Amino acid sequence: MIELDGRRNMNREALGALRRIERQGAEVAAASKHWICLGDVFVKRPHAATRAMLEEDQRRLDAEVGALHESVKQKTSVLCELDPSMCGASRP
Protein backbone atom coordinates (compact mmCIF):
# COMPACT_ATOMS: atom_id res chain seq x y z
CA MET A 1 0.00 0.00 0.00
CA ILE A 2 2.86 2.35 0.82
CA GLU A 3 4.48 1.83 -2.57
CA LEU A 4 1.20 2.40 -4.41
CA ASP A 5 0.51 5.51 -2.34
CA GLY A 6 3.96 6.86 -3.24
CA ARG A 7 3.31 6.26 -6.93
CA ARG A 8 -0.11 7.89 -6.58
CA ASN A 9 1.49 10.98 -5.04
CA MET A 10 4.07 11.16 -7.85
CA ASN A 11 1.26 10.98 -10.42
CA ARG A 12 -0.64 13.70 -8.57
CA GLU A 13 2.46 15.94 -8.66
CA ALA A 14 2.96 15.28 -12.39
CA LEU A 15 -0.68 16.10 -13.12
CA GLY A 16 -0.28 19.33 -11.14
CA ALA A 17 2.73 20.27 -13.27
CA LEU A 18 0.71 19.63 -16.42
CA ARG A 19 -2.13 21.81 -15.10
CA ARG A 20 0.35 24.64 -14.49
CA ILE A 21 1.45 24.38 -18.13
CA GLU A 22 -2.19 24.44 -19.25
CA ARG A 23 -2.71 27.70 -17.33
CA GLN A 24 -0.18 29.33 -19.67
CA GLY A 25 -2.58 28.78 -22.54
CA ALA A 26 -4.02 26.09 -24.78
CA GLU A 27 -1.44 26.79 -27.50
CA VAL A 28 1.47 26.31 -25.11
CA ALA A 29 0.01 23.06 -23.81
CA ALA A 30 -0.71 21.72 -27.29
CA ALA A 31 2.81 22.52 -28.48
CA SER A 32 4.60 21.02 -25.48
CA LYS A 33 5.98 17.51 -25.25
CA HIS A 34 7.08 15.79 -22.07
CA TRP A 35 9.59 13.08 -21.23
CA ILE A 36 8.06 10.19 -19.35
CA CYS A 37 9.61 7.02 -18.00
CA LEU A 38 7.99 3.75 -19.09
CA GLY A 39 9.87 1.05 -17.25
CA ASP A 40 13.50 1.39 -18.34
CA VAL A 41 12.77 3.62 -21.33
CA PHE A 42 12.23 7.37 -21.59
CA VAL A 43 9.74 8.50 -24.21
CA LYS A 44 8.80 12.02 -25.35
CA ARG A 45 5.02 12.32 -25.71
CA PRO A 46 2.59 15.13 -26.51
CA HIS A 47 0.96 16.98 -23.65
CA ALA A 48 -2.56 15.56 -24.18
CA ALA A 49 -1.33 11.97 -24.43
CA THR A 50 0.81 12.39 -21.34
CA ARG A 51 -2.09 13.80 -19.34
CA ALA A 52 -4.46 11.04 -20.49
CA MET A 53 -1.92 8.37 -19.56
CA LEU A 54 -1.33 9.88 -16.11
CA GLU A 55 -5.05 10.25 -15.42
CA GLU A 56 -5.68 6.62 -16.39
CA ASP A 57 -2.78 5.47 -14.22
CA GLN A 58 -4.15 7.58 -11.34
CA ARG A 59 -7.58 5.93 -11.66
CA ARG A 60 -5.98 2.48 -11.68
CA LEU A 61 -3.84 3.27 -8.63
CA ASP A 62 -6.86 4.67 -6.76
CA ALA A 63 -8.77 1.45 -7.48
CA GLU A 64 -5.86 -0.72 -6.32
CA VAL A 65 -5.39 1.27 -3.11
CA GLY A 66 -9.14 1.13 -2.46
CA ALA A 67 -9.15 -2.64 -2.93
CA LEU A 68 -6.21 -3.01 -0.56
CA HIS A 69 -7.94 -0.85 2.06
CA GLU A 70 -11.04 -3.03 1.80
CA SER A 71 -8.89 -6.15 2.10
CA VAL A 72 -7.25 -4.79 5.25
CA LYS A 73 -10.68 -4.07 6.76
CA GLN A 74 -11.87 -7.62 6.06
CA LYS A 75 -8.69 -9.17 7.45
CA THR A 76 -8.96 -7.00 10.56
CA SER A 77 -12.55 -8.17 11.10
CA VAL A 78 -11.47 -11.79 10.84
CA LEU A 79 -8.62 -11.14 13.25
CA CYS A 80 -10.99 -9.50 15.74
CA GLU A 81 -13.32 -12.50 15.54
CA LEU A 82 -10.42 -14.86 16.26
CA ASP A 83 -9.01 -12.79 19.13
CA PRO A 84 -11.41 -10.12 20.47
CA SER A 85 -8.83 -8.87 22.97
CA MET A 86 -6.84 -7.41 20.06
CA CYS A 87 -9.74 -5.13 19.19
CA GLY A 88 -10.41 -3.77 22.67
CA ALA A 89 -13.12 -6.27 23.61
CA SER A 90 -12.77 -8.49 26.63
CA ARG A 91 -13.04 -12.25 26.34
CA PRO A 92 -16.22 -13.85 27.68
Buried (B, 14 or more C-beta within 10 A) or exposed (E): EEEBEEBBEEBEEBBEEBEEBBEEEEEEBEEBEBEBEEEEEEEEBBBEEBBEBBEEBBEEBEEBBEEEEEEEEEEEEEEBEEEEEEEEEEEE
